[in-house]
Amino acid sequence: MSTETLPSDPAPQAVGNLQGFKFNMGHQETDRVVDELEVILKQVRQSAGDAWMSADSAMLMLCNSLGYEDQEEFEDALRTSF
């Protein structure tokens, strides 16, 4: 396959532990967020089935369950936007 047919990939900006991410996935707060997000998504799936959930709704639920006052404080802890 020639390089002309390959899509451009902006991911090589990786700074963290996983290639393609701009932040360190090993960060302790990121681990908390991923664990809590799994719990939230399991609860939503049990109650709503395969319905979609917006990223904004997920972020608000994470802010509440993890004790953040607002989106800005949450994203500051992650060191990136949600």
DOPABA-256912 format. One record per residue: z, x, y negated of N, C-alpha, C in turn; residue in three letters. Coordinates in steps of 0.001 Angstrom, whole numbers, padded with zeros to 6 digits, always signed. Layout:
ZXYZXYZXYALA
...
% end
This chain:
+000000+000855+001176+000000+000000+000000+000000+000897-001234MET
-000900+000651-002140-000964+001474-003347+000116+001051-004340SER
+000449+001964-005225+001473+001666-006223+000993+000664-007250THR
-000317+000440-007330-000859-000529-008288-000450-001960-007933GLU
-000215-002252-006650+000109-003614-006236+001612-003872-006175THR
+002417-002832-006357+003867-003018-006319+004369-003566-007646LEU
+005297-004509-007617+005852-005037-008869+006730-003993-009544PRO
+006800-004056-010868+007697-003140-011568+009130-003563-011275SER
+010018-002592-011182+011406-002865-010808+012341-002305-011870ASP
+013004-003178-012644+013920-002680-013676+015245-002180-013108PRO
+015490-002358-011812+016776-002021-011201+017157-000543-011239ALA
+016242+000420-011329+016673+001807-011287+017627+002241-012393PRO
+018079+001343-013241+019044+001664-014287+020457+001764-013727GLN
+020602+001790-012417+021911+001733-011758+022872+002803-012258ALA
+024074+002372-012575+025140+003275-012979+026297+003174-012004VAL
+026457+002012-011376+027591+001767-010483+027379+002318-009091GLY
+028169+001842-008150+028106+002315-006778+026921+001758-006008ASN
+026439+000577-006365+025322-000038-005669+024064+000082-006516LEU
+022998+000550-005902+021748+000695-006628+021282-000656-007156GLN
+020850-000690-008388+020349-001916-008983+021348-002637-009865GLY
+022616-002233-009846+023621-002862-010682+023949-001961-011860PHE
+024150-002560-013025+024455-001805-014233+025954-001587-014408LYS
+026768-002111-013509+028215-001943-013607+028753-001536-012245PHE
+029945-001044-012211+030538-000515-011002+031069-001654-010133ASN
+030422-001911-009013+030837-003000-008120+032167-002705-007429MET
+032650-001484-007506+033920-001153-006906+035094-001464-007816GLY
+034811-001915-009006+035841-002230-009993+036773-003299-009431HIS
+038065-003109-009571+039076-004002-008992+038898-005456-009438GLN
+038615-005673-010701+038469-007049-011201+037236-007719-010609GLU
+036187-006957-010385+034986-007511-009768+035298-008003-008362THR
+036113-007261-007631+036528-007694-006292+037274-009021-006354ASP
+038173-009165-007319+038911-010430-007490+037956-011582-007769ARG
+036987-011339-008642+036035-012384-009026+035196-012806-007826VAL
+034706-011849-007058+033884-012183-005892+034696-012983-004882VAL
+035933-012570-004616+036787-013316-003686+037024-014743-004167ASP
+037343-014897-005444+037609-016234-005991+036339-017079-006022GLU
+035208-016467-006331+033939-017197-006347+033606-017730-004957LEU
+033878-016945-003925+033659-017429-002553+034508-018664-002260GLU
+035760-018642-002685+036658-019784-002473+036117-021013-003201VAL
+035719-020839-004456+035200-021953-005257+033942-022531-004619ILE
+033020-021674-004210+031768-022152-003629+031997-022884-002298LEU
+032958-022421-001498+033283-023125-000248+033845-024507-000547LYS
+034708-024597-001576+035284-025894-001948+034209-026838-002462GLN
+033296-026332-003274+032222-027170-003812+031318-027638-002679VAL
+031012-026758-001755+030139-027142-000647+030792-028204+000227ARG
+032102-028101+000433+032807-029106+001238+032808-030471+000557GLN
+032912-030471-000768+032999-031750-001466+031650-032303-001910SER
+030708-031426-002244+029433-031894-002791+028234-031595-001894ALA
+028461-030964-000771+027341-030641+000119+026498-029522-000447GLY
+025196-029690-000366+024273-028648-000813+023841-028809-002273ASP
+024631-029506-003063+024296-029693-004477+024375-028353-005220ALA
+023601-028231-006267+023592-027017-007081+024780-026999-008028TRP
+025217-025814-008361+026281-025636-009349+025779-024642-010377MET
+025906-024969-011648+025412-024076-012691+026295-022836-012811SER
+025722-021762-013308+026478-020523-013519+027587-020753-014544ALA
+027325-021591-015560+028347-021881-016574+029551-022596-015953ASP
+029282-023541-015056+030380-024237-014377+031185-023275-013518SER
+030489-022418-012797+031177-021432-011955+032029-020502-012811ALA
+031486-020083-013948+032230-019188-014833+033480-019865-015377MET
+033378-021129-015785+034543-021849-016292+035615-022010-015213LEU
+035181-022294-013985+036136-022413-012887+036811-021071-012604MET
+036038-019992-012667+036610-018658-012467+037601-018311-013570LEU
+037244-018627-014816+038150-018363-015945+039486-019077-015729CYS
+039425-020343-015340+040646-021117-015104+041468-020558-013949ASN
+040816-020296-012828+041566-019879-011645+042086-018446-011749SER
+041411-017601-012532+041852-016206-012668+042713-015977-013912LEU
+042875-017026-014734+043783-016938-015878+043200-016373-017163GLY
+041888-016405-017316+041276-015934-018558+041238-017060-019578TYR
+041397-016707-020848+041403-017717-021910+040020-018265-022203GLU
+038997-017397-022151+037649-017828-022492+036619-016901-021850ASP
+035351-017226-022057+034243-016466-021491+034256-015017-021975GLN
+034544-014798-023224+034534-013449-023788+035551-012545-023082GLU
+036759-013047-022869+037790-012264-022190+037383-011985-020736GLU
+036800-012986-020080+036346-012849-018703+035266-011771-018581PHE
+034255-011841-019442+033167-010880-019394+033628-009479-019805GLU
+034626-009401-020673+035200-008104-021045+035862-007452-019836ASP
+036552-008241-019021+037195-007706-017816+036156-007220-016806ALA
+035022-007933-016731+033944-007538-015824+033140-006357-016344LEU
+033222-006127-017641+032423-005110-018334+030921-005418-018257ARG
+030592-006712-018210+029213-007158-018224+029181-008662-018467THR
+028017-009227-018687+027914-010676-018848+027884-011334-017472SER
+028342-012575-017395+028339-013299-016132+026965-013890-015901PHE
% end
